[in-house]
């Protein structure tokens, strides 16, 4: 049995979110939430919310044993970049570039298979 949760347009860069996602991939849900609770990265709180949402989806839809759930996969894809037209960052030779605020689409899939 699989359940999933998707967060779109999360205001965290995909590169930093992937670093946190690599720490909890293929771990039990309890262990993953413990890691995310004590991790001092901004993306950890966003990923914790998504994992909790996936657990709630599994409990609501399939009535599974939550203690057996594992994180099967976490996928962090880049979302659209938000550009601020009023703020710029200085560049070489007197030029300027717009500041890009990166977003992420995060997908968490849980399974209760004993692998």
N, C-alpha and C positions, 0 to 999 in steps of 0.2 A: 504494500500500500504506500502510495506517495501523496504528499500534500505539499503545497507551495505557497509562497507569498512573494509579491513583487512590489518594489518601491520604485517609482519613476520620478525623475527630476529631483533627486536628493542633492542637496547643496554640499557635496563633498567631492573632491577630485577623484577620478577613477584610479589613479595611480596609488593614492594614499588608502583608498578603500580596499584595493586588492592586497595591500600589505596586511591589513587586518583580516581579510577574508582567508588568506593563506594560513593564518594561525588556527582557525577553527574548522577548516575543511575536514570532513570525514571524522569528526568527533561526536561524542554523545551530546545531546542538547544541554543537559545540566552542566557538563564540563565546559562547553562553549560559552554558556551564559556566565559562568564563573570567570572565565578568561576575559570576556568583554566587560564585566563589571569593574575589574581592577586594572584594565588597560587605560593608559593615559593618552589616548588619541581621540580626536574628534569623531572619526568614523566609527568608533566602537559603540557609541550610544545609538547611532543610526542602525547599525547591524544588529544590535541587541533587540531593538524594536521590531525589526523584520523577522528575526528568529522567533520572538514571542508571538508574532502574528501568525507565522506558519504553524506553530504549536497549537494555537487556538483554532486555526482552520482544520487541523488534523483531528482535534478533539470534537469539534462541532460536526464535521462532515462524516467521519468514519468511526468515531467512538473507539479510538485505539488506546493502548497503554502508553502513556507519555514517557515512562521510564525507559522504554525500549527504542525511542526515536533517536535517529542519527541524522547528521547533516550529510546528505548524499552529494550535493553540489551547491556551490555558490558561484554565481556568474555576475561579474561587474562590468557593465558596458558603458561607454561614454554617452552622455546625453548632449543636448544642445548647450552651447556656450552663451552665457548672458554677457552682454557688453554694456558697459557704462559709458555713455557718450560724454559725460562731464569730467571724467577722470582719465588721465593719461599717465604713462610711465615714460620717463626720459630714455632716449636711445642715443646711439653714437651720432656724431656730426650734426647735432642740433635737431634731430628728428624726435618724434614721439609716437608711441603705439598705444592703442586702447587696452584697457585692463580687461582680461577675459575671466569671467567667473565660471568655472567648469561645473557641470552637473553629471550625475551618474544614474543609470538604471540598474537596480540590484535585484537579483532573483535568487531566492533560497528554496531548495527542494529538500524535503525531509523524507526519510523512509524508515520503516520498522523492520526491514530485512536484517537477518543476523549474518552479516558479512565481516 
